[in-house]
C-alpha cells in the first residue's frame, strides 16, 4: 500500500490525480497545453495553446486533448504549413511555430488570433484564422500586424523605422470586449513592451490610424509577456495580467496583475505605480511593479526540489474566465514542477476578489469547491504559509509554520492577528495587513478536504495558507 501511494504521488503531476472524500470523488486530468487561452462554447470549455495544442473539458477538471502538434494533418488548422505560409515566410521560421493563440466568437464564427515567430526574435506576425466551429477547421483570413520590419521593407505602422526597444514584438495576442461592446487586442512581450490596439467589432480587424496602438507596460526589454485583460463589473475595473521573468524552469516566471478603469489604461498596481514605468532589463527594478499573485513554491521546506510534495515552478502565461452559470471566476495557466525539468502541464485554479477589489488565487487546483461560511472551529489550527514575495527569481519559496489560534492571535514562526468576516479573512503580521478569502478545498496530496486562504498586502505580495 505504501509503495502504491508513493507511485501515485510520483506520477500524479504527469497524468491523472484522483481526489477522494466521503462526499464525492472528483477526478483531475490535466492537459499539456502551454500558454493556455480559455474560451467557453456551449457547455464546454476549450483551451488553445502554443503549437496548436488544444484541449476540451465539461467541468474544468477533466481535460481531453484534441490536438497536440503542428502536423499538417491536424484538425484545428489543416494543411497549416500551406494555410499560414505567408506568416511562416515573413517570420523566417525554420519550422512552423505558432504561439499563444486566442479564440473569440465574432459574427457567429470563431476568430483565432494567432502569432508566428521564432524564440527570442522580434520578427513576428499576428494574424486571424476563422472557423464556423470552435474546434475547427480554421482558415486563414489575413495578417494584421508585423514586427521586425527591416529598413528596406519600409516603415513601421506608426510611420517610423522599426525599433525593437520601443516598438512591440507582435506576439501573444489577447482579444476581448470591454463593457461597452468595443473590441480590443493586447499583445507584445519583452523588447518594446505590452501594447493595446482597438479592433473593429464588425470585422475583427484593427481600426485605422492607430499604428501599433498604445503602450500599457514594459519596454526596453523588460522581462514581461503574456498579457490578458479581464473586466469585473462588480469592481468596475479592468485587470491586466502579465507574466514576469522567463518561462523555463530556471526563469522565475510568475503571474502579476494591475488594474484600470479604462481598457486602454493606465494600469496601476496596488501601490499606485504605473506599469508603463516597469521598463528595462533590471529584474530588481521591474520586480517592484505589479501585484504578484503566484510564483515558484514547494511545501517541502527541507527539500524545495522534492517531487513528493505540492509545488509549482515557473507558473505563468495565464488566461481567465468568469462563468455566469457557476458564478465563479477561474484562472488558467501552465506550470512546470520541482525537479522535472521542462516538463509542463496546465492548471485551473478558482479566483476570487478580496475586500480591496484585487484578485487572489485559491492555493489548490480547482476541485469543484464552493465558497461557504466556515465555522471558527474548522479554521483554527496549524498552517503552511507561503509568501510569494515580489522578486523575479528561480528560487523556490518554502513555507513557514504558523498557528491560527482561537483567540484571534497568530503564533509559531510569525506573530500577529487574524479575523474572519463571512468568507473574507484578514491577517496582520510584521506590520503588514493581508486581505483575502478563506475556503475549503480538495488537497490533492492528502486526498481529503482542507482549509486554505489566499491574501494580498497593499504592497502587492501574495500569501497562501494551507492547513496541515
C-alpha positions in Angstrom: 0.0 0.0 0.0 2.8 2.4 0.9 4.6 1.6 -2.4 1.3 2.3 -4.3 0.9 5.7 -2.6 4.4 6.7 -3.4 4.0 5.7 -7.0 0.8 7.8 -7.4 2.5 10.8 -5.9 5.4 10.4 -8.3 3.3 10.1 -11.5 0.4 12.3 -10.5 1.7 15.6 -11.9 2.2 13.9 -15.2 -1.1 12.0 -15.6 -4.2 11.7 -13.5 -4.7 12.9 -10.0 -7.7 11.4 -8.2 -9.1 13.3 -5.2 -11.3 11.3 -2.7 -13.7 12.2 0.0 -16.6 10.8 1.8 -18.9 13.0 -0.3 -17.6 13.0 -3.8 -14.8 11.5 -5.9 -13.9 14.2 -8.5 -11.1 13.5 -10.9 -8.5 15.9 -12.2 -6.9 15.1 -15.6 -4.7 17.9 -16.9 -3.6 18.5 -20.5 -0.1 19.5 -21.7 -1.1 22.9 -23.1 1.4 25.7 -22.9 0.1 29.3 -22.8 -3.5 28.2 -22.4 -6.2 30.7 -23.5 -9.6 29.6 -22.3 -12.9 30.1 -24.1 -16.4 28.6 -23.3 -18.7 27.5 -26.1 -22.0 25.9 -25.3 -21.5 23.7 -22.2 -17.8 23.0 -22.9 -14.6 24.8 -22.1 -11.6 24.9 -24.5 -8.0 25.9 -24.1 -5.9 26.9 -27.1 -2.1 26.9 -26.6 1.2 27.2 -28.4 1.9 24.8 -31.3 -1.9 24.4 -31.7 -2.3 22.3 -28.5 -6.0 22.3 -27.8 -7.9 20.6 -25.0 -11.6 20.4 -24.0 -13.5 19.9 -20.7 -17.0 19.9 -19.4 -16.1 20.7 -15.8 -12.6 22.4 -15.8 -11.1 19.4 -14.1 -11.0 16.6 -16.6 -9.4 17.7 -19.9 -9.4 15.8 -23.2 -6.6 16.6 -25.7 -8.0 17.5 -29.2 -4.7 18.3 -30.8 -1.1 18.4 -29.7 1.1 19.4 -32.5 1.5 21.3 -35.8 1.4 18.5 -38.3 -0.4 19.2 -41.5 -3.0 16.5 -40.7 -4.1 18.3 -37.5 -7.9 19.1 -37.3 -7.5 22.7 -36.0 -5.8 24.3 -39.0 -5.4 21.5 -41.6 -2.5 21.9 -44.0 -1.2 24.5 -41.6 2.2 24.9 -43.4 0.4 26.0 -46.5 -2.5 27.8 -44.8 -0.2 30.1 -42.9 2.7 30.1 -45.4 2.8 33.9 -45.6 3.2 34.2 -41.9 5.9 31.5 -41.7 7.8 33.1 -44.6 7.8 36.5 -43.0 8.8 35.3 -39.6 11.6 33.2 -41.3 10.9 30.2 -39.0 12.9 27.2 -39.9 10.0 25.1 -38.9 6.4 26.3 -38.3 6.0 28.0 -34.9 2.6 29.2 -33.7 2.5 30.7 -30.2 -0.3 31.6 -27.8 -3.4 31.8 -30.0 -6.6 33.4 -28.6 -10.1 32.5 -29.8 -13.2 34.6 -29.6 -16.7 34.5 -31.0 -17.5 37.1 -33.6 -20.2 37.3 -36.3 -21.4 33.8 -35.3 -18.0 32.5 -36.2 -14.8 31.8 -34.2 -11.8 34.0 -34.8 -8.4 32.7 -33.8 -5.8 35.4 -33.3 -2.5 33.6 -33.8 1.1 34.7 -33.8 4.1 33.2 -35.7 7.6 33.9 -34.5 11.0 32.3 -33.5 12.0 32.1 -29.9 14.0 35.2 -28.9 13.3 37.0 -32.2 11.2 40.1 -32.8 10.4 39.4 -36.5 6.9 38.2 -35.9 3.3 38.5 -37.1 -0.2 38.4 -35.7 -2.9 37.1 -37.9 -6.5 35.8 -37.9 -7.9 32.5 -38.9 -11.7 31.8 -38.9 -13.9 28.8 -38.4 -17.6 28.0 -38.1 -16.8 25.6 -35.3 -14.7 26.3 -32.2 -12.9 23.0 -32.8 -12.1 24.0 -36.4 -11.1 23.7 -39.2 -9.8 27.3 -39.2 -9.0 29.0 -42.5 -6.5 31.9 -42.7 -8.1 35.4 -43.1 -5.1 37.7 -43.1 -2.1 39.1 -41.2 -3.0 42.2 -39.2 0.3 43.2 -37.6 4.0 42.7 -38.3 7.1 43.5 -36.2 10.8 43.5 -37.0 10.2 45.4 -40.3 13.6 45.9 -42.0 14.7 49.3 -43.4 14.5 48.1 -47.0 10.9 46.8 -46.3 9.6 50.2 -45.3 8.3 51.9 -42.1 6.6 50.5 -39.0 2.8 51.1 -38.7 3.4 54.4 -36.8 5.4 55.8 -39.7 8.9 55.4 -38.2 11.7 52.9 -38.6 11.1 49.8 -36.5 12.9 49.9 -33.2 12.8 46.7 -31.1 13.4 48.5 -27.9 10.5 50.9 -28.5 8.1 49.1 -30.8 6.2 45.9 -29.7 7.0 42.3 -30.7 3.8 41.1 -32.4 3.2 38.0 -30.3 0.8 36.8 -27.5 -2.4 38.4 -28.7 -5.4 38.6 -26.3 -8.7 39.9 -27.7 -11.6 41.0 -25.5 -14.7 43.1 -25.4 -15.0 46.0 -23.0 -18.1 46.8 -21.0 -19.5 48.9 -23.9 -19.0 46.3 -26.6 -15.8 47.7 -28.0 -13.2 45.2 -29.2 -9.6 45.4 -28.2 -6.4 43.4 -28.5 -3.4 43.5 -26.1 -0.2 41.9 -27.3 3.6 42.1 -27.1 6.5 40.9 -24.9 10.0 41.9 -23.9 11.5 44.2 -26.5 9.2 47.3 -26.8 6.7 46.2 -24.2 2.9 45.4 -24.0 0.6 47.3 -26.3 -3.2 47.6 -26.9 -5.0 48.3 -30.1 -8.7 48.8 -30.8 -10.4 46.4 -33.3 -13.5 46.8 -35.4 -16.2 44.6 -33.7 -17.7 44.0 -37.1 -14.6 42.7 -38.9 -12.2 41.9 -36.1 -9.5 43.9 -37.9 -7.6 46.9 -36.3 -9.3 50.2 -36.7 -7.3 52.6 -38.9 -4.7 55.2 -38.0 -3.5 53.6 -34.7 0.0 52.5 -35.6 0.9 49.8 -33.1 -1.7 51.2 -30.6 -1.0 52.4 -27.1 1.7 51.1 -24.7 0.5 49.6 -21.5 3.6 48.2 -19.8 7.3 47.4 -20.2 9.7 48.3 -22.9 13.5 48.3 -23.3 13.4 44.5 -23.0 11.6 44.4 -19.6 11.0 40.7 -18.8 7.2 40.5 -19.2 4.8 38.9 -21.7 1.5 37.0 -22.0 -0.9 39.9 -21.4 -4.5 39.1 -20.6 -7.2 41.7 -19.7 -10.3 40.8 -17.7 -13.2 43.1 -16.8 -15.1 42.7 -13.5 -18.4 44.5 -13.5 -18.6 44.2 -9.7 -15.5 46.3 -9.1 -15.8 48.2 -12.5 -12.0 47.6 -13.1 -10.1 46.1 -16.0 -7.4 43.8 -14.8 -4.2 43.4 -16.8 -2.5 40.1 -16.1 1.2 39.7 -17.1 3.9 37.0 -16.7 7.2 38.4 -15.5 10.5 36.5 -15.9 11.4 33.7 -18.2 9.2 30.8 -19.0 11.6 27.9 -18.5 12.2 26.1 -15.2 15.1 28.5 -14.3 13.4 31.7 -15.5 11.4 32.6 -12.4 8.1 33.0 -14.4 5.4 34.5 -12.2 1.9 36.0 -12.7 1.2 39.6 -11.8 -1.7 42.0 -12.2 -2.5 45.7 -12.3 -5.9 47.4 -12.9 -7.5 50.4 -14.6 -10.9 52.0 -15.0 -10.3 52.0 -18.8 -9.5 49.1 -21.1 -6.5 51.0 -22.5 -5.1 52.1 -19.2 -3.3 53.5 -17.4 -2.8 50.3 -15.4 -1.7 50.8 -11.8 -0.6 48.2 -9.2 -1.7 48.2 -5.6 0.8 50.9 -4.7 -0.3 53.1 -7.5 2.7 52.6 -9.7 2.1 52.8 -13.5 3.1 49.6 -15.3 4.4 51.7 -18.2 7.3 52.6 -15.9 8.2 49.0 -15.4 10.8 49.0 -18.2 14.4 47.9 -18.7 16.3 44.7 -18.1 16.9 45.2 -14.4 14.8 42.4 -12.8 15.1 44.0 -9.4 13.6 47.3 -10.7 10.9 45.6 -12.8 10.0 43.2 -10.0 8.9 46.1 -7.8 5.9 46.6 -10.1 2.6 44.7 -10.3 0.7 42.6 -7.7 2.4 39.2 -7.7 -0.2 36.5 -7.4 1.9 33.3 -7.8 5.5 32.2 -8.3 7.7 29.3 -7.5 6.8 27.4 -4.3 7.0 24.0 -2.7 5.5 22.8 0.6 8.7 20.7 1.3 10.8 23.1 3.4 13.8 20.8 3.8 14.0 19.9 0.1 12.4 22.6 -2.2 13.2 20.4 -5.2 11.2 17.5 -3.9 8.7 15.8 -6.3 6.7 14.3 -3.5 5.1 17.4 -2.2 2.9 20.1 -3.7 4.7 22.8 -5.6 5.0 24.7 -8.9 7.9 26.1 -10.9 7.5 29.0 -13.3 3.7 29.2 -13.4 2.5 31.7 -15.9 1.1 32.8 -19.2 -2.5 32.8 -17.9 -5.9 33.4 -19.1 -9.1 33.9 -17.0 -12.8 33.4 -17.2 -16.0 34.3 -15.4 -18.6 31.6 -15.7 -22.1 33.0 -15.2 -23.8 29.7 -14.7 -21.4 28.7 -11.9 -20.9 32.3 -10.7 -17.2 31.6 -10.3 -14.0 33.2 -11.6 -11.2 31.0 -12.9 -7.6 31.5 -13.8 -5.8 29.1 -16.2 -2.1 28.8 -16.6 0.7 26.4 -17.4 3.4 25.4 -14.9 6.5 23.3 -14.5 7.3 21.3 -11.4 10.3 20.9 -9.0 13.0 18.6 -10.3 11.0 17.8 -13.5 13.0 20.0 -15.9 11.0 21.5 -18.7 8.0 19.2 -18.4 4.8 21.3 -18.1 1.1 21.0 -18.0 -1.9 23.3 -17.5 -3.7 24.1 -14.2 -7.0 25.7 -13.4 -7.5 27.4 -10.0 -10.5 29.3 -8.8 -10.0 33.0 -8.4 -11.7 35.5 -6.0 -11.7 39.2 -5.4 -10.7 40.4 -1.9 -12.2 43.3 0.0 -9.9 45.7 -1.8 -11.1 44.6 -5.2 -7.9 42.7 -6.1 -7.9 39.1 -7.5 -6.5 36.3 -5.3 -5.8 32.7 -6.5 -7.1 29.7 -4.5 -4.0 27.9 -3.3 -5.0 24.4 -4.6 -6.3 23.5 -8.1 -10.0 23.6 -8.7 -11.8 20.6 -7.4 -15.4 21.8 -7.7 -15.3 23.7 -4.4 -17.8 26.5 -3.5 -17.5 29.4 -1.2 -19.2 28.7 2.1 -19.2 30.2 5.6 -16.8 28.2 7.8 -17.0 27.5 11.5 -14.2 29.0 13.6 -13.5 25.5 14.9 -12.7 24.4 11.3 -10.4 27.4 10.8 -8.2 27.3 13.9 -5.1 25.1 13.6 -1.6 24.8 12.1 -1.0 26.0 8.5 1.8 26.1 5.9 2.2 29.8 5.0 3.7 30.5 1.6 4.9 34.1 0.9 5.3 34.6 -2.8 7.3 37.9 -2.4 7.9 40.3 -5.2 11.1 39.0 -6.7 11.7 37.6 -10.2 13.8 34.6 -9.3 14.4 30.9 -9.8 14.3 30.5 -6.0 11.6 28.2 -4.8 9.6 29.6 -1.8 9.1 27.2 1.1 6.6 27.6 3.9 6.6 28.9 7.4 4.7 27.1 10.1 2.0 29.2 11.8 -0.9 28.6 14.2 -4.2 30.4 13.9 -5.4 30.4 17.5 -8.9 30.6 18.8 -8.3 33.9 20.4 -7.5 35.6 17.0 -3.7 35.5 17.5 -1.2 34.1 15.1 1.8 32.2 16.6 4.5 29.9 15.5 7.2 31.3 13.1 5.1 34.5 12.8 3.3 36.5 15.4 0.2 38.5 14.5 -3.6 38.7 14.4 -6.3 37.1 12.2 -10.0 37.7 11.8 -12.8 36.3 9.6 -15.9 38.0 8.2 -18.1 35.6 6.2 -15.6 34.2 3.7 -13.2 37.2 3.9 -10.1 36.8 6.1 -7.6 39.4 7.3 -4.1 38.6 8.6 -1.8 41.2 10.2 1.8 40.4 10.8 5.2 42.1 10.6 3.5 45.4 10.3 1.5 44.5 7.1 -2.2 43.7 6.6 -3.2 41.0 4.2 -6.8 40.7 2.9 -8.2 37.8 1.1 -10.6 34.8 1.2 -10.8 31.5 3.1 -12.4 28.3 1.8 -12.4 24.6 2.0 -10.6 22.8 -0.9 -9.6 19.4 -2.0 -6.0 18.7 -1.1 -4.6 16.6 -3.9 -1.8 15.1 -1.8 -3.6 14.3 1.4 -6.7 13.3 -0.7 -9.1 15.0 1.6 -10.6 18.4 2.3 -8.5 21.1 3.9 -8.9 24.8 4.7 -6.9 27.3 2.6 -6.6 31.0 2.4 -5.2 33.4 -0.2 -4.5 37.1 0.7 -2.7 40.2 -0.6 -0.9 43.1 1.0 -1.1 46.7 -0.1 2.5 46.2 -1.4 1.2 43.6 -3.8 2.6 40.5 -2.0 0.5 37.3 -2.0 0.5 34.8 0.9 -1.2 31.4 0.8 -2.2 29.3 3.8 -2.8 25.5 3.6 -4.0 23.9 6.8 -1.9 20.9 7.9 
